[in-house]
Amino acid sequence: MTKIFSNFNWKAQALGDHAIQFYVPEKMDQAMISEIKCFHDFISSLQLKEIKDIIPSYHTLTLIYDIALMHEPIAFANDLIEKFASERKTEVATKEVNKIIEVPVCYDENFGIDLISMSTKLNLSIAEIIKIHSENIYQVYCLGFMPGFAYMGDVNIKIQTARHPQPRKNVSAGSVGIAGAQTGVYPMPSPGGWQIIGRTPLKIFDKDPAILSKFKMGDCVKFYPITLAEFESFNQNEL
């Protein structure tokens, strides 16, 4: 059991005429992601009739509210900050252990279409790139860009590679990419500029409201290599 303390200086500002943005000026790191997730869960638990949606990101949390019910948005926001701070100082809870989602990836060059060029730029073998990418555990920082796209970090500095200056017109669903210190999986076909190193057979996004994204903010993700034959015979029900 551990006491939970908030070490972040939350601030609030209006965002248009029907949203409030909470933000912290500190540098993004895993402690901040955990803090934002806790704030998100705290507000969700209140089930406030004024709130229509809650959107977490790297160092912000945005509330979309019903303008017919919200009369003093900044005062409302500051009250939430005070309540959250009080809750974090007094509540005693079991420290949360984020689940680890294992994601199979086929790093075959038919799927990892940027592996050869990355190998040349980084002066690493393709096998070394695969090993480095798959031995790390990544944390989901936020979802964005498209439904179900999870931004994960941090990628080992040895294989960090910048985005392509000119995005591809189409990147296949399931493609696993790297952009700087982040990695992610394209949940559906899309234009994209990330360095593509493999593909997962997993269905990352589902239109079923009960499923939607495979990932959520705060999850931990571990990629593991599979062969092309395993990719082709993969059964979605295996995981």
N, C-alpha and C positions, 0 to 999 in steps of 0.2 A: 504494500500500500504506500502511496506517495502523495504528498500535498502538491496541488497544481498551482503554480504561480504564473501570471502573465508578465513577461519582461518587455513587452512591446508597447510603444506609445501610439495607440490608435487615434486617428483623426478622421473627421467626416467632412464631406463636401457634397454640394448638390451636383447632380449629373443630369442636365436637362430638366424637364418639368415633371418627370415621374420616376426619378431614380436618385438614390443616395449611394455614394461611394465611400467606403471605409478604406483607409490606406495606412500603411506604416512606412516610414522613410528608410528603414534599415535595409541592408543588403539581403537579397534573396538567399536563403539556405534552407536546410531541412528543418531546422527549428521554426523558421517562419512558416513553412508549409504546414507543419503540425499545428501552429497557432491559428492559422487561417481556417484550417479544417475544424478545429475546436470552436472557433467563433461561428462558423457556418452551422455546425451541429447545434450549438447553443440557441441560435436564432430560430432554427428549424423546430427545435423542441418547444418553443413558445407558441407556435401555431397562431401567429398574429394575423388577424383578419385584414389588416392593412397591406400585408406583404403578398405580392403575386409571384415573385420569383427571387431566388438568391443565387448569385453567380460568383463563385470563387475564382481567383487567378493568382499570379505569382506573389504579389504583395498587396492585393486589393480584394475587397469583397463588395459586390454591388447588389443593392436591393432594388428591385422593381416594385413600385407600390401603386395602389389604387388611389388616384388623385381625389376621388370623391370622399375617401375616408381619411386621407392624410392632410392635416391642416398646418402642422409645424414640423416639417421633415427634419430639419437640423436639430431641433430640440428632441425630437423622437430618437434620432440617431445618437445623440450624446447620452440620452437616458439608457439606450442599449449598451453603449460602451461602459457606462458606470455599473450596470447590472452584471455585465460579463466579467468586469474586473473584480467585482465583489464575489461572484460565483467562483472565479478561479483562485481567489485567495482563501476561501473558506471550505470549498468542496474537497473531500478526500475521496480519491477513486483509484481503482487499479490502473496502473499505467497501461495504455493501449499498445497492443502489439499488432502492427499492421500485417495483414495476410500477404503471403508471397504468391503471386500468380506466375506459374511456369508457362512459358510460351515456346513451342517448338518452332525452329527456324531452319529452313533449308538454305544453306549458303552456297548452293551450286551456282556456278557462274552464269547459268541461264537466267537465274533470278537476281543474283548479286551483280547487276550490270555495271556497277562502278568499282568493283573489287580490284580489277586489274589496274585502273588508273590510280586508285588510292594506294595500292601496293607500291607503285612507282613514286608517287609524291611523298609517301611516308617512309620509304626505304624499309618496308616490312614485307614479309611474305604474306600471301593470302591466308595461309594457315595461322600466322601470328595475329592477323587482324581478327579472324574468327575467334581465336582463343581469348583475346583481350576483350572483345565485345561480349562474349558469352559467359565469361567468368565473373562478371560484375553483377551486383543487384542494384537495380535502378528504382528511384521513387517517382511516382506520378506527381508532377508539379501542378498541372492543370489540364483541362480539356478545352479544345478550341479548334479554330481553323475550319473544321467540318465536324459533323456529329460523330462522336466516338474517338476523335484523334487525341491521343494522350501524349503530352510533352513530358519526357522522362529525362532524368539526369542522376548523376553526372557521368558523362562518357570519359573514360580514361584519356588523359591528355595525349598519350601516344597515338591515338587513332582519331583525335578530333580533326574534323575536316570541314571547311566552309561549304556552304550551299553552292550550287551551280549558279553562275551569274545570270544564266538564262534558263528558267524552269522548263522542264519537259511538258509537252502538251497533255500527256497521259501517263500516269503511274498506276500500275495494277493494284487492285485491292489485296491487302495482306503484305505489301512490300514493307520491308524494314529499312529504315534510313537513319543517317547521321547528319546533323547540322550543327557544327561547332561542338559545344559540350552537351548537346541533347541528342536523344535517340527517340524513335517513335515508329508506329505502325500505321500505314494508310488503311483506314477501315473500308474504303470504297474507291473505285477508280476516280482519279482526280489529277489535274495538273499539279506539278510539284517540283521543287528544286533541291530536295535533299539527296544526299549521296546514298544510293540504294545498294545494300550489301546482302540482301537475302529476301526470303518471303516465308510467311507463316501460313499454314493451311487453316488456322483457326478463323472462325467467323468473329470479327472484332465488334461489329455493330449489327444490331437487329432492330427492325422497326417495331417489334413487339414492345409496348410500353413497360411490360414487366421485366424486360431484359435490357434493351437499349445498348449501353456500352459495356464491353468486357472489363473496362477499367473505371476507377473513380479516383479522385484526388486523394493522395496519401497512400495508395496501394504501393506495394513493392513488387517489382517485376524481374524475373530471371529468365533470360533466353537460353535455350539449349539447342545444340545442333542436331539435325536429323538428315538422313540421306535423301536423295531424290526419290528413290523407291519408297521410302517411308512417307514422304510427302504425298506421293501419288496414291498411296493406299490408306491415307489417314482418315480416320473416322471421327467426326465431330463429337461423338458421344464418348470418346475415350477420356476426355478431360471434363 
